Every structure is written in structure tokens, then in C-alpha cells.
Amino acid sequence: MTYDGQFEQWVPVPLEQVFLFFTNPGNLPRIMPPATGTEVVRVHLVPPPGVANEQSMITDHQPLAGAGSELVTSFRVLPFLPFRAQWIALITQFEWNHHFADVQKKGPFRRFQHRHEFEAETRNGVEGTRVRDVIAYEIGFGFLGALAQKLFVARQFRKIFAYRQSALEGLLQGKRP
């Protein structure tokens, strides 16, 4: 069975700055709840269109992950236990200042697709960005997977995105979460 989720927020930060923040793989652990212990283990960067290879690497420039980039992360499956799992994500789509999408190559789900969308939006005279995440996933394991979705998985996604939403604005404006 496929499950869908959508999370959205507006931040008073220009679109270009928000998009660059999200395309830097090093920022992923910063927007994940500390209890997950998310770490970037390995990154294979493919530069976005119009970016030279040397700028997509970790130098004095911010690293940028375009389509074809692969990100390997490690995280705690259950925050209260020391067991860790690995997640390998592949960026499959990239359009400057609009969206990028990734899929799980290896990880805890049977299938996982995540599209990150960005749109400039002014609210009350303040230039900002609407950030939307659209996810579709399959857990697998039949009845047990459906039970896990009901008891744990959906709630965990809500917690992860609630944390991210509370931390994102401060991070983008140079404040600690």
C-alpha cells in the first residue's frame, strides 16, 4: 500500500537562499531532530546544471547536489535505541529555484519518493519562500507494515517535519535552532 504525505511552510527568506540551503547535503543533519542522530556518511555529488565540478565539491564554496547525486546517511531507527540504519538516496530531478526530487535506493522502506518544492511568495510585504515536501512511500510487510504505519511511521514523519519547520527559519537566518 502506498502512503502519501505533504508538509508545507513559509519562511521570510528569499527563494535563492532557501534553495541553496536545501541543495547542500551537509544541511540535512541540521534539519533532522537530534534524537535521530542523523549523519552524512558519504556523498557523491553531481553538479546541478550550470555549476562547475569544482563548485559542487566541498571547497570554500557550498557543495551543491544536482540530479544524479547520491547521499548516504546513517540514523537511529528508534531514537531511544542505539541501533542505526543506513539510507541511500539518489537525486533524480533538479530544477533551479523550483524543485528537486530524490528516491530511496536502499533504506527502511520498500519504496520512498520525496519531492522538495520551492516557490517565492510575499506575505504582508515580506519576501519569502514557500517550502513544500511531497512524499510517497510503501512500507511493505503486509499487515505488519500497515500496523507500523498506523502506530509509528506516520507519527514519526509528523515529528520530523515539525522539528524541521521549527528549526528551518532560524538556520536560514543564521540562528541556532
N, C-alpha and C positions, 0 to 999 in steps of 0.2 A: 504494500500500500504506500502511495506517495503522500507525504505531508508537505504543507506549504506554510511559509511564514513571511511576514513583511514587517519591517521596523523602519520608522522614519523619524527624523528630527531636523530642526532648523538651527543653524549656528550663525552668529553675527560675524562671519569671517568670509572674505572673498573666495569665490569658487576656485580660482587657480591655486590658492594656498591650501585649501581643503583637499583638492585633488592630489597635489604633490605630497601631502601628508600621507594619504592612503596608498599611494603608489610606492612608498618607501617601505619595504618589508620589515625593516628594523622597528617600525612603529607598532607592529601587531602586538607584541607583548605589553606595550604601554596601554592598549585599549582593552585588554582582557583582564578579568578580575584576578587579583593577586593569588587567590586561593587555587586557581587553575595551574599556577606555576608555569605558564606558557613560555617556552624558549624557542628561539630560532636556532635550529641545528645546522642547517645548510641551505644555501641559496644558489641557484643557477639563474643568473639574470640574462634576459634577452631584452635589449633596449627597446623602448617604445619608438614608434615612427618619428623620425626627425632628431633622434638623440644619438650622439656618437657613442661607440662602445665604451670609451674611457669614462664618459659621464655616467654610464649605467653601473659602473663598478664602484666599490667603496673607496672613495678618494676624498678630497676636500669638497666634492660635490655630493649632494644627496643621492643615494642609489635609487634607481627607478626600475620597476619591474613591468615590462611590456608583455604582450602575448607571447607565449612560449616559455616564459619564466616558470621555474619550479621552486617551490618553497617547502622545506621540510621543517616541521615543528614538533616539539615534544610537549606534552601536557599531562596533568593528573586527570584521569578518567573520573574518579570520585575525589573531590577536593580534600576529604578527611582521611584518605589513604595514600600511602607513598607510591603506589603503582603508577607508572607512566605509560603513555601510548604515543605512538608516532602518527603524524598526519602529513601526507604528501599532497600538496595542492598544485595544480597546473593552471596558469592563467591562459584562458582560451580566447578572450576578446579584449580589445583595448581601443577606446576612442577618447582622445584627449578631452579633458574637462567635461566629459559626459558620462562615461561608464567604463567599467572593466568587469570581467566575469572570470570565475575560477571554478574548477571541478576537483573533486577528491580523486586522486589516483590511487591512494591507499590510505585507509583510516578506519574509523569505527562504524561507518555507515555502509550499507550496500551501494548507495548512490547518494551523492551530495553535489548540488549546484548552487552557486552563490553569485548573484549579480549585484554589484555596487553601483548605484546611480547617483548622479550629482546634477543639481540644477541651481543656477543663480536665481535668487529671489530676494526682493527688497521688502522688508516689513517695517512699518512705521518710520520710513525714511532711512532705515539702516540696511546697507548692502550685506547680504548674507548668502548662505548656501543651504539648500535642502538636500539632505543625505538620506538615501533610501536603500535598504538592503532587502533583496528578494531572494528567498531560499526555497529550494525544493529538495526533499531528501526521502530516502527509503531506508528503514532500519533493517529490514529482513527479519528472520526468525519467527515468522507467522504470528501466532497468538502472543508469544512472549515479547516480540517486538512491539506489538500493539499495546501490550500492558506497560512496557517500558516507556513508550511514548506518552501514555496517559499519566503514569506515575512520576516520571523523571525527565525525559528528554525535552518535552515542551516547556516545562518549568525552567530547566537549565538554560534553554535559549532565551527565555524572557529575562532571566537573571543576567546573562552575559550581555545582552543588548541594553538592559537598564544600566549596568555598570558603565558600558561604553558611552552611553548617552550622558551620564553624569560626569565622566572624565573628559570627553572629547573637547568641549568648549575651552576648558582650562588648558589642556595640552596645546590646542591650536593658538592660544593667546599667550603661551609661554609660562603658564602657571602649573603647579603640581596638582594632580587630582586629589 
